[in-house]
Amino acid sequence: MASQQTADRKYVYDFTEGNKDLKDLLGGKGANLAEMTNLGLPVPPGFTITTEACQAYLATGARPAGLAEEITAHLGTLEEAMGRRLGDPADPLLVSVRSGAKFSMPGMMETVLNVGLNDSSVEGLARQAGGNHRFAWDSYRRLIQMFGKTVCDVPGEEFEHALEECKRAKGTTSDLDLDADDLRALVGTYKKIFVKHTGREFPQQPLEQLELAINAVFESWNAERAVLYRRQERIPADLGTAVNVCSMVFGNLGPDSGTGVAFTRDPASGAQGIYGDYLANAQGEDVVAGIRNTVPLQQLAELNKPAYDELLAIMARLEEHYRDLCDIEFTIERGKLWMLQTRVGKRTAAAAFVIAAQLVDEGLIDLDEALHRVNGDQLAQLMFPRFRLTDELKPMASGIGASPGAAVGKVVFDSQRAVELANARDAVILVRRETHPDDLPGMVAARGILTSRGGKTSHAAVVARGMGKTCVCGADALDVNVPERRFTVDGQTVNEGDVVSIDGTTGRIYLGEVPVWPSEVVRYFEGELAPEHSDDPLVVAVHRIMSHADARRRLGIRANADTGADAARARRFGAEGVGLCRTEHMFLGDRRELVERLILAATDADRQAALAELLPLQRSDFAEIFRAMDGQPVTVRLIDPPLHEFLPSLEELAVHVAVAHERGEDAARDEQLLSAVRRMHEQNPMLGLRGVRLGLVIPGLFAMQVRAIVEAAVECAKAGGDPKPEIMVPLVGAVQELETVRAEAEKIIADVTREQSVEVLIGTMIEVPRAALTAGQIAEAAEFFSFGTNDLTQMAWGFSRDDVEGAFFWRYLELGIFGISPFESIDADGVGRLVRIAAEEGRAARPGLKLGVCGEHGGDPESVHFFHSVGLDYVSCSPFRVPVARLEAGRAVLSSAGSDSR
């Protein structure tokens, strides 16, 4: 039965049978050729072999049953329509064989032109062309070159070298100066190259050429460059490519022929106008390969005014029909225009927003469709400054672009020096082997961060993205010598104070100052540019589309912010509260000594004294954030990381103690700290004494923080503010843990709010798999859940985030185990299922339970769509990602209503 179904399946469609909505089956190119044919545009006749045929071929290594017969039948129909037979020596039909996947993959797969030419039909082609032997032999040498390289893996550079030798012997640098005899001789040379690498003569049977070319296009779906492109663009690997067999039209027949590409609008800026290139007396690959210099499309009006006018009319018709920027390929054969391809054109991020807004104004699309056509990744690109690069500028090294942007500054090697120079108004780049929590002041002060170790999920990368700082990690060519305050790369030394420029998008590092373009979009979000008074079409377009996204979205958008300044900036960017305030960041810098006293406390009295000194400092911190977010919720996470992270490292302290003993100096303080670090040492601190466990083991720690939060809220309320504090208990795995902390917190809240009423919610992070699986129980003691997807991903996968990326993620991505790192985009099947279970069971136990997410995923476009689908109330992300989350939350509504999110 299955084989009968396979035999009955239709694998080949004439261009007259398809339409633009059949991209899954016919690929983008085939579907659009069919659409243009249906519109009555001048398209050379042809047919498309479906993606299903490709899938079957790749699965079995052989063509599916019935395909050969269908190709023969459609070829016969094509021959009848053209009045010629494929490869007929007297009057040959020639065809092109081109790939065409559902999603555009420019240049990633194969094309073969002039299929059907051989030693006999080349003379018939010359007669067709009115005795133009040069054209015929030029077409034949192109076939051998493309067929050899594409179908038989003959090195392309050997053909190119032979062509250059031929021109050199002729004393010219232009292909056009080669005559028929030169090209006939070149064909002979090409044939020898073919035999040398394949062990056989160039195929003379036209049907064999066609069969082999079709197979080669199928196989090019799994070519290395195509696989890499799909992985980068996140295109599914199982789609396959269609194959388009089209009757040839020739742009290389003489000066009245040519080929070109055109865009209905500027794909770089979105500006309306005529954009494209034309090349007379050439075939399509000449334009793409840059073999000869093209002329602007407007010059076609001088060369062939009727064809130019017809092309402009077709461009306008296609743009109106597709309701979008169109990318067009065309050929002119002896003055007649032929359309070879159209597709919705690729564009820059800026052009995407501008064109979407223009099309709304023109009545071609509505605002929903405009919102659908842009995305958060494009908006993020627009928010970062970028370098003005020249061809002469070469990077000194490269790493991983961990946080986008362009930063220039003096090199410094420690946090304190970064702060000092920044206070003196110097721009600095903080260079470290890797960063630690103690480097935070320097990271805040620096324009950019550069590390020789780590990846996109390292401490430096995560913190930099949260602050909107440019960051390059994992530049392992850099030998960073902190004590001597220098780094070296390829024998070149860069000392502290030297200027470097780092590109957080590409990961490239430049010596010296590279000019920077600031982001106008960020100035708009900061309130520095009023869109109603702006003449910048990009700012106007972003404002219109963002306003519509806000009107459409259901998800609330909060920010992860640890200071009043961060909270204020997040609010300007559109945040509707703070979803994560990390209190541990408040214990760094000048307050480390108090934390050390807390850790070293020998008695309850000593511990309480240290906590008492921390209380007013914490209260002040929280009050600053409540004021910045007045009237909006602020979720404060009680201290989460192990306390030893606030102490010097074991190795550093051991060295200090040894050196002090050697010099006869007093080392009592360092010995105390060393003893504490050894006592608190854990084999796996991420699974050790942290989060709620700290609050239960160290008396008074959580109580101090709860009191500071509530006192700050009361202080703001008394001053006329409207604080909305939410206390979040981290790393809960059992409801009993939360119940214990909650009981103590409620007593403090009742005591502090006796004279000034303030509503305080108490909830928990869901970041331990057990918490997700027992969410129904935990919800009985929680008024909200916030999913900590960073730790939830670590624990669900069994990954150590700080170690795995550099160790083996590259291999997992290469093998297709990951399409993308699960720390960048939510693992919907695994981690996402835990989120879904917790959301459903939590709300079943407490219907009014508030649900949010505060991990890095809160600002990831695809993850935002997932959180919308699960029914969360809000996402929280770094301030710089707030506009991205707003945009994607609006787009998620459209996707859930049935739009294709791609």
C-alpha positions in Angstrom: 0.0 0.0 0.0 2.8 2.4 1.0 4.7 1.8 -2.3 1.4 2.4 -4.3 1.0 5.7 -2.5 4.6 6.6 -3.4 4.0 5.7 -7.0 0.8 7.8 -7.2 2.5 10.8 -5.7 3.0 13.8 -8.0 6.7 14.8 -8.0 6.9 17.2 -11.0 4.8 20.4 -11.6 4.8 22.6 -14.6 5.3 26.3 -14.0 1.6 26.8 -15.0 0.4 24.4 -12.2 1.9 26.0 -9.0 1.6 29.2 -7.1 3.4 31.2 -4.4 1.6 29.4 -1.6 3.2 26.1 -2.4 6.7 26.9 -1.1 6.7 23.8 1.1 6.4 21.6 -2.0 7.9 23.7 -4.8 10.5 25.7 -2.9 10.5 29.5 -2.9 12.0 29.8 -6.4 9.6 27.3 -8.0 6.6 28.7 -6.3 7.4 32.2 -7.4 8.2 31.2 -11.0 4.8 29.6 -11.1 3.2 32.7 -9.5 4.8 35.0 -12.1 3.7 32.6 -14.9 0.1 32.8 -13.6 0.4 36.6 -13.6 1.2 36.5 -17.3 4.7 37.8 -16.8 7.5 36.8 -19.3 8.9 33.6 -17.7 10.7 31.0 -19.7 8.7 27.7 -19.7 9.8 25.0 -17.3 8.9 22.7 -14.5 9.8 22.1 -10.8 10.7 18.8 -9.1 9.3 18.9 -5.6 11.1 18.9 -2.2 9.4 15.5 -1.5 11.4 14.0 -4.4 14.5 15.4 -2.8 13.6 14.1 0.6 13.0 10.6 -0.9 16.3 10.7 -2.8 18.3 11.8 0.2 16.7 9.1 2.4 17.4 6.2 0.0 20.2 7.4 -2.3 17.9 6.7 -5.3 15.2 8.6 -7.1 11.7 7.6 -6.0 9.5 5.4 -8.2 7.9 7.3 -11.0 10.1 10.4 -10.9 12.1 9.5 -14.0 8.9 9.0 -16.0 7.4 12.3 -14.8 10.6 14.2 -15.7 10.5 12.6 -19.2 6.8 13.6 -19.7 7.3 17.2 -18.6 10.5 17.5 -20.7 8.5 16.3 -23.6 5.8 19.0 -22.9 8.6 21.6 -22.6 10.1 20.5 -25.9 6.8 20.7 -27.7 6.1 24.2 -26.3 9.6 25.4 -27.4 9.6 23.6 -30.7 13.0 22.1 -30.0 14.5 19.0 -28.5 17.0 18.9 -25.6 20.4 18.9 -27.1 19.2 18.5 -30.7 22.4 19.0 -32.9 20.4 21.0 -35.4 18.2 23.2 -33.2 19.0 22.4 -29.5 16.8 23.2 -26.5 19.0 24.0 -23.5 17.8 24.2 -19.9 19.1 25.5 -16.6 18.9 23.3 -13.5 18.6 25.3 -10.3 18.0 24.7 -6.6 15.2 26.3 -4.7 14.4 25.6 -1.0 11.4 26.9 1.0 13.6 29.4 2.7 16.0 31.5 0.7 19.6 30.2 1.0 21.4 32.4 -1.4 24.5 30.8 -2.9 24.4 27.8 -0.6 23.2 25.2 -3.2 23.9 24.5 -6.8 23.0 25.7 -10.3 24.0 24.4 -13.7 23.3 26.4 -16.9 23.2 25.4 -20.6 22.4 21.7 -19.9 22.0 19.9 -23.3 25.1 21.3 -25.0 27.7 18.9 -26.5 30.2 18.7 -29.3 27.4 18.6 -31.9 24.7 20.9 -30.5 27.2 23.7 -29.9 27.2 24.2 -33.7 23.4 24.1 -33.7 23.3 26.8 -31.0 25.6 28.9 -33.1 23.2 28.6 -36.1 20.3 29.5 -33.7 22.2 32.7 -32.8 22.6 33.7 -36.4 26.1 32.3 -36.8 27.3 33.7 -33.5 30.0 31.0 -32.8 31.6 33.0 -30.0 28.3 32.9 -28.0 27.9 29.2 -28.6 31.4 28.2 -27.5 31.2 30.7 -24.5 28.0 28.9 -23.4 29.7 25.4 -23.8 32.7 26.4 -21.7 30.4 27.7 -19.0 28.5 24.4 -19.0 31.7 22.3 -18.6 32.9 24.6 -15.9 29.7 24.6 -13.9 28.9 20.9 -14.5 32.4 19.9 -13.6 32.5 21.9 -10.4 28.9 21.3 -9.2 28.2 17.7 -10.4 31.7 16.1 -10.4 33.6 18.1 -7.7 36.3 19.3 -10.1 38.2 22.1 -8.4 36.7 25.4 -9.7 40.0 27.2 -9.4 41.5 25.0 -12.2 38.9 26.2 -14.6 39.4 29.8 -13.5 43.2 29.4 -13.9 42.7 28.1 -17.4 40.5 31.1 -18.3 43.1 33.5 -16.9 45.8 31.8 -18.9 43.7 32.1 -22.0 43.2 35.8 -21.5 46.9 36.3 -20.6 47.9 34.6 -23.9 45.5 36.9 -25.7 46.9 40.0 -24.0 43.7 41.0 -22.3 42.0 41.1 -18.9 38.4 40.9 -20.3 36.4 37.8 -21.2 34.7 39.8 -23.9 38.0 40.0 -25.9 38.2 36.3 -26.4 36.9 35.2 -29.8 35.2 32.0 -31.0 38.6 30.3 -31.7 39.9 31.2 -28.2 36.8 29.8 -26.5 36.8 26.7 -28.7 40.4 26.1 -27.5 39.4 26.8 -23.9 36.6 24.2 -24.2 39.3 21.7 -25.1 41.4 22.7 -22.1 38.3 22.4 -19.8 37.6 18.9 -21.1 41.1 17.8 -20.2 40.7 19.2 -16.7 37.4 17.3 -16.5 39.0 14.0 -17.5 42.0 14.5 -15.2 39.7 14.8 -12.1 36.9 12.4 -13.1 38.6 9.7 -15.1 35.9 10.0 -17.9 35.1 12.2 -20.8 32.6 15.1 -20.4 29.1 13.6 -20.9 27.8 14.0 -24.4 24.3 12.7 -23.8 21.9 15.6 -22.9 19.6 13.3 -20.8 22.6 12.1 -18.8 23.7 15.7 -18.2 20.2 16.5 -17.0 19.9 13.5 -14.7 23.3 14.1 -13.1 22.6 17.8 -12.7 19.3 17.1 -10.9 21.0 14.6 -8.6 23.7 17.1 -7.8 21.2 19.8 -6.8 19.4 17.2 -4.5 22.8 16.4 -2.9 23.8 20.0 -2.5 21.1 20.2 0.3 23.6 18.4 2.5 26.7 20.3 1.3 28.8 21.6 4.1 28.1 25.3 3.4 24.3 24.6 3.2 24.3 22.7 6.5 26.2 25.5 8.2 23.9 28.2 6.7 20.8 26.3 7.9 22.2 25.9 11.3 23.0 29.6 11.6 19.6 30.6 10.2 17.8 27.9 12.1 16.2 26.3 9.0 15.0 22.7 9.6 17.3 20.1 8.1 14.6 17.9 6.8 12.9 20.2 4.3 15.0 19.4 1.2 15.3 21.5 -1.9 13.2 21.6 -5.0 14.8 21.5 -8.5 13.8 23.9 -11.2 14.3 23.0 -14.8 13.9 26.0 -17.0 14.4 26.6 -20.7 17.5 28.8 -21.2 17.4 32.4 -22.2 20.7 34.0 -23.0 22.1 37.3 -21.8 25.5 36.6 -23.5 24.3 36.9 -27.1 25.8 40.4 -27.6 25.5 44.0 -26.6 21.6 43.9 -26.9 21.5 41.1 -24.3 22.4 41.1 -20.7 21.4 40.1 -17.2 20.7 41.8 -13.9 19.2 41.9 -10.4 16.8 44.5 -9.1 15.2 45.5 -5.8 11.9 47.3 -5.6 13.3 49.3 -2.7 16.7 49.8 -1.1 17.3 46.7 0.9 19.9 48.6 3.0 17.8 51.6 4.1 14.3 50.8 2.9 14.2 54.0 0.8 12.0 53.9 -2.2 13.6 54.1 -5.6 15.3 52.0 -8.3 18.1 49.8 -7.0 20.0 47.1 -8.8 22.8 46.1 -11.2 23.0 45.3 -14.9 25.7 43.6 -16.9 25.5 43.6 -20.7 26.5 40.5 -22.7 26.6 38.2 -19.7 25.0 35.3 -17.9 23.7 35.5 -14.4 26.6 34.0 -12.6 28.8 36.8 -14.0 26.8 39.3 -11.9 27.0 37.2 -8.7 30.6 36.3 -9.1 31.8 39.8 -9.7 33.8 38.7 -12.8 33.0 42.0 -14.5 31.9 45.4 -13.1 28.2 46.0 -13.4 26.5 49.3 -14.1 23.6 50.8 -12.0 20.2 49.6 -13.2 19.2 53.1 -14.3 21.7 52.9 -17.1 19.6 50.2 -18.7 17.3 53.0 -19.7 20.0 54.3 -22.1 20.8 50.8 -23.4 17.3 49.5 -23.9 14.4 51.9 -23.0 11.5 49.5 -23.8 13.0 46.7 -21.7 13.7 49.1 -18.9 10.2 50.5 -18.9 8.7 47.0 -18.9 11.0 46.0 -16.0 9.9 48.9 -13.9 6.2 48.1 -14.6 6.8 44.5 -13.6 8.7 45.5 -10.4 5.8 47.7 -9.4 3.3 45.0 -10.1 5.3 42.4 -8.2 5.7 44.6 -5.1 1.9 45.3 -5.1 1.2 41.6 -5.6 3.5 40.4 -2.9 2.9 43.4 -0.7 6.7 43.6 0.1 10.1 44.4 -1.1 10.9 42.1 -4.0 14.3 40.8 -5.1 14.2 40.1 -8.9 16.6 38.4 -11.3 16.1 39.0 -15.1 17.8 38.4 -18.4 17.4 40.3 -21.7 17.9 38.2 -24.8 18.2 40.3 -28.0 16.2 43.1 -26.5 13.4 40.9 -25.0 13.0 40.9 -21.2 12.6 37.5 -19.3 11.9 37.1 -15.6 14.1 34.4 -14.0 13.2 34.8 -10.3 11.5 36.9 -7.7 11.3 36.5 -4.0 10.6 38.6 -1.0 14.0 40.3 -0.6 16.3 40.0 2.3 17.0 43.4 4.0 18.8 45.0 6.8 17.2 45.4 10.2 16.7 49.2 9.6 15.1 48.5 6.2 12.8 45.9 7.7 11.2 48.5 10.1 11.1 51.3 7.5 9.6 49.2 4.7 7.0 47.7 7.0 5.8 51.3 8.1 5.9 52.5 4.4 3.7 49.6 3.3 1.2 50.5 6.0 1.1 54.0 4.7 0.5 52.8 1.2 -2.4 50.6 2.3 -0.7 47.4 1.2 -0.6 45.9 4.8 -2.0 46.7 8.2 -0.2 47.2 11.4 -0.6 43.6 12.5 1.2 42.5 9.4 3.9 45.2 9.9 4.5 43.9 13.4 4.7 40.3 12.0 7.4 41.3 9.5 9.9 42.6 12.0 11.5 40.8 14.9 13.3 41.2 18.2 16.7 40.2 16.7 16.4 43.0 14.2 15.5 45.5 16.9 18.4 44.4 19.0 20.8 45.0 16.1 19.5 48.6 15.8 20.0 49.3 19.5 23.8 48.8 19.6 26.4 51.2 18.3 28.6 50.0 15.5 32.0 50.6 14.0 32.6 52.5 10.8 34.9 49.9 9.2 37.1 50.3 6.2 38.6 47.6 4.0 42.1 48.5 5.3 41.2 47.8 8.9 42.2 44.3 10.1 41.5 42.8 13.5 44.4 41.9 15.7 42.4 39.0 17.2 38.9 37.5 17.4 36.8 36.0 20.2 33.1 35.3 20.7 30.8 38.2 20.3 29.0 37.8 23.6 27.2 41.1 24.0 26.6 43.3 20.8 27.9 46.8 20.3 31.1 48.7 19.6 33.3 49.9 22.4 36.6 51.9 22.4 38.8 52.6 25.3 42.1 52.3 27.2 43.0 48.8 28.3 42.9 48.2 32.1 43.4 44.9 33.9 41.5 45.3 37.2 38.3 46.6 38.4 39.7 49.3 40.7 41.8 50.8 37.9 38.7 50.8 35.6 36.7 52.7 38.2 39.6 55.2 38.7 40.0 56.0 35.1 36.3 56.1 34.4 35.9 58.6 37.3 38.5 60.7 35.5 36.3 60.6 32.4 38.5 58.1 30.5 36.8 55.4 28.4 38.2 52.0 29.4 38.1 48.4 28.2 38.3 46.0 31.1 40.6 43.0 30.1 40.6 39.9 32.2 41.3 36.2 31.7 37.7 35.7 33.0 35.6 37.9 35.2 34.2 37.2 38.7 31.5 38.9 40.8 34.1 41.1 42.4 34.8 42.7 39.0 31.4 44.2 38.8 32.4 47.8 39.7 34.9 47.7 36.9 32.4 46.2 34.5 30.0 48.9 35.3 32.6 51.6 34.8 34.0 50.1 31.6 32.8 50.8 28.1 33.4 47.2 27.2 34.7 43.9 28.5 37.3 41.6 26.9 38.2 38.2 28.3 40.5 35.5 27.0 38.3 32.7 28.4 34.6 31.9 28.5 31.7 32.0 26.1 28.3 33.4 25.6 27.0 32.1 28.9 30.1 33.0 31.0 29.9 35.5 33.9 31.3 38.3 31.8 28.8 37.7 28.9 25.7 37.4 31.1 26.5 40.5 33.2 27.5 42.5 30.1 24.3 41.7 28.3 22.3 42.6 31.4 24.0 46.0 31.5 23.9 46.6 27.7 27.7 46.6 27.7 29.8 45.5 24.7 31.6 42.2 25.5 34.0 39.9 23.7 34.8 36.6 25.4 37.0 33.6 24.7 39.6 35.5 22.7 42.1 32.6 23.4 44.8 34.1 21.3 45.3 36.8 24.0 47.9 35.9 26.6 46.6 38.1 29.5 49.3 39.0 32.1 47.4 40.8 34.9 50.4 41.3 37.3 52.5 42.9 34.5 49.4 44.8 33.1 49.7 43.7 29.5 48.5 41.2 27.0 50.2 39.8 24.0 48.8 38.4 20.7 50.9 37.1 17.8 54.0 38.7 19.2 52.3 42.1 19.6 52.2 43.6 23.1 49.3 45.8 24.3 50.0 47.6 27.6 47.7 49.1 30.1 46.6 52.5 28.8 46.8 51.5 25.1 43.6 51.9 23.2 41.7 49.0 21.7 38.3 48.7 20.0 36.1 45.7 20.5 33.1 44.6 18.4 30.6 42.6 20.5 28.7 41.5 17.4 31.5 39.9 15.4 33.9 39.3 18.3 36.7 41.2 16.5 39.4 43.1 18.4 41.2 46.1 16.8 44.3 47.9 18.0 43.6 51.7 18.2 40.5 53.7 18.0 37.8 52.8 15.4 35.1 55.4 14.8 31.7 54.5 16.2 28.2 55.2 15.1 25.8 55.7 18.0 22.3 54.1 17.9 19.5 56.6 17.1 17.0 53.9 18.3 18.5 53.9 21.8 18.3 57.7 21.9 14.6 57.3 21.0 14.0 54.8 23.8 15.9 57.0 26.2 13.5 59.8 25.4 16.1 62.0 23.7 14.3 61.9 20.3 10.6 62.7 19.9 9.3 60.6 17.0 6.6 63.2 16.2 9.4 65.7 15.5 11.9 63.4 13.9 12.7 63.3 10.2 14.5 60.0 10.7 12.2 57.4 9.0 13.7 54.6 11.1 12.9 56.3 14.4 9.3 57.0 13.2 8.9 53.4 12.0 10.2 51.9 15.3 7.9 54.1 17.3 4.8 53.1 15.3 5.5 49.4 15.4 6.5 49.4 19.1 3.3 51.3 19.9 1.3 48.6 18.1 3.2 45.8 19.8 2.3 47.3 23.2 -1.3 47.6 22.2 -1.4 44.0 21.1 0.6 42.1 23.7 -0.8 40.2 26.7 2.5 39.6 28.5 3.7 42.2 31.0 7.4 43.2 30.6 9.6 43.7 33.6 13.4 44.2 33.9 16.2 42.6 35.9 17.6 45.6 37.8 19.8 45.8 40.9 20.2 49.6 41.2 17.9 52.6 41.0 19.7 53.8 37.9 19.1 50.4 36.2 15.5 50.5 37.2 15.0 54.1 35.9 16.6 53.2 32.6 14.5 50.1 32.3 11.4 52.2 32.9 12.4 54.6 30.1 12.7 51.5 27.9 9.2 50.5 28.7 9.6 48.1 31.7 6.5 47.7 33.8 8.3 46.7 37.0 11.4 44.9 38.2 11.1 41.1 37.9 14.5 40.4 39.5 16.5 42.5 41.9 19.6 40.4 42.9 20.6 41.4 46.4 24.0 39.7 46.2 25.3 42.5 43.9 24.7 44.9 46.8 27.3 43.1 48.9 30.3 43.8 46.7 32.8 46.7 46.7 33.0 48.6 49.9 30.6 46.3 51.6 32.7 43.2 51.3 34.3 43.8 54.7 30.8 43.6 56.3 30.1 40.4 54.5 33.5 39.0 55.7 32.6 39.9 59.2 29.3 38.1 58.9 31.1 35.0 57.6 33.8 35.1 60.3 31.4 35.8 63.2 32.3 33.6 66.1 29.2 34.4 68.1 25.5 35.3 67.6 26.3 38.8 68.8 29.1 39.2 66.2 26.8 38.0 63.5 23.9 40.3 64.6 26.2 43.2 64.7 27.4 42.6 61.1 23.7 42.2 60.0 22.7 45.4 61.8 25.3 47.3 59.8 24.1 45.8 56.5 20.5 46.6 57.2 20.5 50.4 56.6 22.6 49.9 53.5 20.2 47.4 52.0 17.2 49.6 53.0 18.7 52.5 51.1 19.3 50.3 48.1 15.7 49.1 48.0 14.3 52.5 48.6 16.2 53.8 45.6 14.7 51.1 43.4 11.2 51.5 44.7 11.3 55.2 44.0 12.5 54.5 40.4 9.7 52.0 39.9 7.0 53.9 41.9 3.6 52.3 41.3 5.1 49.2 39.6 6.0 45.8 41.2 9.5 45.2 42.3 10.5 41.5 43.0 13.5 41.3 45.3 15.3 38.0 45.4 16.8 37.2 48.8 20.5 36.3 48.7 21.2 33.4 46.5 24.9 32.5 45.8 27.2 30.7 48.3 28.8 33.1 50.8 32.3 32.0 49.9 31.9 33.8 46.5 32.2 37.1 48.5 35.7 36.0 49.8 39.0 35.9 48.0 39.8 32.6 46.2 41.5 29.7 48.1 44.6 30.0 45.9 44.8 33.8 46.4 44.5 33.6 50.2 47.0 30.7 50.4 49.6 32.8 48.5 49.0 35.9 50.7 49.4 33.9 53.9 52.6 32.2 52.7 54.1 35.5 51.5 53.2 37.1 54.9 54.9 34.3 56.8 57.9 34.5 54.6 58.2 38.2 55.3 57.4 37.9 59.0 54.3 40.0 58.6 51.0 39.7 60.5 48.7 37.3 58.5 46.0 36.8 61.2 43.2 38.3 59.1 44.1 36.4 56.0 44.5 33.2 58.0 41.0 33.6 59.4 39.6 34.1 55.9 41.6 31.1 54.6 40.2 29.0 57.4 36.7 30.1 56.5 37.1 29.5 52.8 38.5 25.9 53.5 35.6 25.3 55.9 33.0 26.5 53.4 34.6 24.8 50.4 32.2 22.6 48.4 32.8 20.2 45.6 29.8 21.5 43.6 28.8 24.9 45.1 26.0 25.4 42.6 24.2 22.5 44.4 25.4 23.4 47.9 24.7 25.9 50.6 23.0 28.7 48.7 19.5 30.2 48.2 16.9 29.2 50.8 19.4 26.9 52.4 21.5 29.9 53.5 18.4 31.6 55.0 17.6 28.5 57.0 21.2 27.8 58.2 22.4 31.4 59.0 20.1 32.9 61.6 19.0 36.5 60.9 20.3 36.7 57.3 16.9 36.5 55.5 15.3 38.4 58.4 17.6 41.3 57.9 16.9 41.4 54.1 13.1 41.1 54.6 13.1 43.9 57.2 15.2 46.1 54.9 12.8 45.6 52.0 9.7 46.3 54.0 11.2 49.3 55.8 12.2 50.8 52.5 8.7 50.3 51.2 7.2 51.9 54.3 9.6 54.8 53.9 8.6 55.4 50.3 4.9 55.1 51.2 5.2 57.6 53.9 6.7 60.0 51.4 3.7 59.7 49.2 5.0 56.9 46.9 3.3 53.7 45.9 5.8 50.9 46.4 4.8 47.4 45.4 7.4 45.0 47.0 7.5 41.3 46.2 9.8 39.1 48.2 11.2 36.1 46.3 12.8 33.1 48.0 15.4 31.4 45.8 16.2 27.7 45.2 13.2 26.3 46.9 12.8 22.5 46.3 10.2 21.7 49.0 7.2 23.6 50.3 8.4 23.2 53.8 11.4 25.4 53.0 9.2 28.2 51.8 6.7 27.8 54.7 9.6 28.2 57.2 10.9 31.4 55.6 7.4 32.7 55.0 6.4 32.3 58.7 9.4 34.4 59.8 8.9 37.0 57.0 5.2 37.5 57.9 6.0 38.4 61.5 8.5 41.0 60.3 6.1 42.4 57.7 3.3 42.7 60.4 5.7 44.5 62.7 7.1 47.0 60.2 3.8 47.9 58.6 1.9 48.4 61.8 1.7 52.2 61.3 1.9 52.4 57.5 0.1 49.7 55.5 2.1 48.3 52.5 1.0 45.1 50.6 4.0 42.7 50.4 3.7 39.5 48.3 5.8 36.5 49.1 6.7 34.0 46.4 9.5 31.8 45.1 11.7 31.1 42.2 11.1 27.8 40.4 14.6 26.8 39.4 14.9 23.3 40.9 13.2 20.5 38.9 11.6 19.1 42.1 10.0 22.5 42.6 8.4 22.4 39.2 7.1 18.9 39.8 5.7 19.7 43.2 4.4 23.2 42.2 0.9 22.4 43.4 2.2 22.0 46.9 4.5 25.0 46.8 1.7 27.2 45.4 -0.1 26.9 48.7 2.6 28.9 50.3 3.5 31.2 47.4 1.6 34.2 45.9 3.8 34.1 42.8 6.2 31.9 40.9 9.1 33.3 38.9 10.9 30.8 36.8 14.7 31.0 37.1 15.3 29.4 33.7 19.1 29.7 33.9 19.4 27.3 36.9 16.4 25.3 35.8 18.2 24.6 32.5 21.4 23.7 34.3 19.7 21.2 36.6 17.4 19.8 34.0 20.3 19.1 31.6 22.9 18.3 34.2 25.1 21.1 32.8 27.5 23.4 34.6 26.8 26.6 32.7 30.3 28.0 33.3 32.1 24.9 31.9 30.1 23.3 29.2 30.0 25.9 26.5 33.7 25.9 25.8 34.1 22.2 26.5 31.6 20.6 24.1 28.7 22.8 23.1 30.4 23.5 19.8 30.3 19.7 19.0 26.7 19.4 20.0 25.8 22.3 17.7 27.9 20.8 14.9 26.1 17.4 15.3 22.7 19.0 15.4 22.0 17.8 19.0 21.3 21.5 19.6 19.9 23.9 17.1 20.9 26.6 19.6 22.3 26.6 23.1 19.6 25.9 25.7 20.9 28.8 27.7 20.2 31.2 24.8 16.7 30.0 23.9 14.4 27.9 26.1 14.5 24.1 25.6 10.7 23.9 25.0 10.6 20.1 25.0 12.5 19.5 28.3 12.9 22.6 30.4 9.8 24.1 28.8 7.7 21.1 29.9 8.8 21.7 33.5 7.6 25.3 33.2 4.3 24.2 31.7 3.8 21.6 34.5 4.6 24.1 37.2 2.3 26.7 35.7 -0.6 24.4 35.3 -0.3 22.7 38.7 0.5 25.9 40.5 -2.6 27.7 39.1 -4.8 24.6 39.8 -3.8 24.9 43.5 -4.0 28.7 43.6 -6.0 30.2 40.7 -4.7 33.7 41.2 -1.1 32.7 41.2 1.1 35.3 39.4 3.6 33.7 37.0 6.7 35.2 35.5 10.2 34.4 34.3 13.4 36.1 35.2 16.2 34.1 33.5 18.1 35.2 30.5 15.4 33.6 28.4 13.0 36.5 29.3 14.6 38.6 26.6 15.0 35.9 23.9 12.5 36.3 21.1 11.6 32.6 20.6 11.4 32.1 24.4 9.0 35.0 24.7 6.7 33.3 22.3 6.9 30.1 24.4 6.2 31.9 27.7 3.2 33.6 26.0 1.8 30.2 25.0 2.2 28.8 28.5 0.2 31.6 29.9 2.8 33.4 32.0 1.8 36.9 33.2 5.2 38.6 32.5 8.7 38.1 31.4 11.7 39.9 33.0 15.0 40.6 31.2 17.9 43.0 31.2 17.0 46.6 30.7 18.5 46.6 27.2 16.3 43.7 26.2 13.1 45.3 27.4 12.2 46.7 23.9 12.9 43.3 22.4 10.6 41.6 24.8 7.9 44.2 24.2 8.1 43.7 20.5 8.1 39.9 20.7 5.3 39.8 23.2 3.1 41.6 20.6 4.2 39.3 17.9 3.5 36.3 20.1 -0.2 37.3 20.1 -0.2 37.2 16.2 1.6 33.8 16.2 -0.8 32.3 18.6 -3.7 33.5 16.4 -2.3 31.4 13.6 0.4 33.5 11.9 3.7 31.8 10.9 6.2 33.1 13.5 9.0 32.6 11.0 
